[in-house]
Amino acid sequence: MKTYIKVTVPGCAEGYIDTPENAKKILDEMVRNFEYAGDDTEGYQFVPIEMEEEEFENLPDFQGF
């Protein structure tokens, strides 16, 4: 089992699952946008989950929030 990060927004049942490294890129981009423009983000939530690498590789394409 490996650890991945599920990214969700409040009110949305679907989420986006990615590696911790890629989830960190999302978080870093949120911080940059906020510092640059005071951007009011959607309030992303980051939750660690475990799954087999094969499960992760077979996830459907993310369609957006």
C-alpha positions in Angstrom: 0.0 0.0 0.0 1.1 3.5 -0.8 -0.1 6.8 0.6 -1.8 9.2 -1.8 -3.7 12.5 -1.2 -7.4 13.0 -2.0 -8.2 16.6 -2.8 -11.8 17.7 -2.4 -13.8 20.9 -2.2 -16.7 21.3 0.2 -20.0 20.3 -1.3 -18.5 18.1 -4.0 -18.7 14.4 -3.6 -16.0 13.7 -6.2 -12.3 14.2 -5.4 -9.0 14.1 -7.1 -6.4 11.6 -5.9 -2.7 12.1 -6.6 0.7 11.6 -5.2 1.8 13.7 -2.2 4.3 15.5 -4.4 1.6 16.6 -6.9 -0.8 17.5 -4.1 2.0 19.7 -2.7 2.2 21.5 -6.1 -1.5 22.3 -5.8 -1.1 23.6 -2.3 1.9 25.7 -3.3 -0.1 27.2 -6.2 -2.9 28.1 -3.9 -0.5 30.0 -1.6 1.1 31.8 -4.5 -2.3 32.9 -5.9 -3.4 34.1 -2.5 -0.2 36.0 -1.8 -0.3 37.6 -5.3 -4.0 38.5 -5.7 -5.6 37.8 -2.3 -7.4 35.1 -4.3 -10.3 33.6 -2.3 -9.7 29.9 -2.9 -12.5 27.3 -2.9 -11.3 25.8 0.4 -9.6 22.7 -0.9 -9.3 19.8 1.6 -6.4 17.4 1.6 -6.8 13.9 3.1 -4.2 11.2 3.1 -5.5 7.8 1.9 -3.8 4.4 1.2 -4.3 2.3 -1.9 -2.4 -0.1 -4.0 -0.3 1.5 -6.8 -2.3 -0.5 -9.3 -5.6 1.0 -8.0 -4.1 4.5 -8.3 -2.9 3.8 -11.9 -6.4 2.6 -12.9 -8.4 5.6 -11.5 -10.6 7.3 -14.1 -9.5 10.6 -15.5 -10.3 13.5 -13.3 -13.1 15.5 -14.7 -12.8 18.6 -12.4 -14.8 19.8 -9.4 
